[in-house]
C-alpha cells in the first residue's frame, strides 16, 4: 500500500512538472516578420530538397536566438516544421529559434536557405544547455550547392567586386563635369556589364566646408521643358551603391549601378547630389544618351587581377 501511494505521488509530481513546463512555453510566439517560404509543388523545385545535399548541423536552444549568415543575399527560406520559428532580419541573415523545449539532441527540423546563386541545407538540432547552442552560424560557400536563379542576372557580391574594381581605374571621360559653389562633380567612367550600367563619378571640394550628402538621385527627364504639364521626369533607383559614406572634406568617389536602359535622344540622364544642410548645395551632372551608348565593356581579366590583389 505504501509503495502504491509513493508511486502515485511521484506520478502526480511528474504530471505537475510537465504541466508547469507546458504553461511556461505556451506564450512563445513566432516573430512577426514573415519568412519567405517556397513550396514543393513545382517539379522543377524538387531538386532543392534532394536528400543527397550535404547537411551541416545548427544547434539551437529556446534561450538563444541563432543567426544564420549567408555569404550572399538570401532570396528564399524554407523551414520544414513548426518546431522552428524565425524570420529574415537582414538581406543575408536569417534568425531562428525552437518553438519550445525539446529533448536534448532531438532533431527539430530542416532549414533550406536559398541565395542568389547557392543553396544550403541544415539539420536543426535542439540542445539542452544554451551554452551549446549556436548564436551565430556562418555558412561557408563550400557547404553550398550552386544553382541558376533566373531572377538574378548578377549576384550582389559580384556586383560589388565590379564596382570596387572600377573605382580604382583612371577616368576615361573628360567632358562630363560640372562645378558649383566650389565643388566639382565629374563622371569618370561608364561601363556596361551584363544587364547593368556602372556609373563611376567623383566629387572634389575646393572649399573649407565639409559636404554632408543628403541623397544621390538619378533622373531621366526631357532636355527641354516647355510646359510643366508636358514634361515628364522618371526617377531611377540604383540597384547598388558602392560608397555609403555621407560626408567628405575634399574628395569623394562612388559607383552607382543601374539597370541597363535605353532612352530617346530628347531625354537626358541626370545625377543629382544634394547636401544635408540649410544652405543645401545641390549638384547636377547631365549624361547624354550618346555617353551611355559609348559605355565601355569591362575586361574580366582585370577583375581577376583585382581580386588577387585584394
Helices and strands as residue ranges (DSSP letters): H 2-24, G 43-49, E 55-60, E 66-69, E 74-79, E 84-90, E 93-98, E 107-115, E 118-126, G 130-132, E 136-138, G 141-143, E 145-146, H 156-166, E 177-180, E 183-193, E 196-205, E 211-222, E 234-236, E 240-241, E 247-248, E 251-259, E 267-275, E 282-287, H 289-293, E 296-297, H 300-309
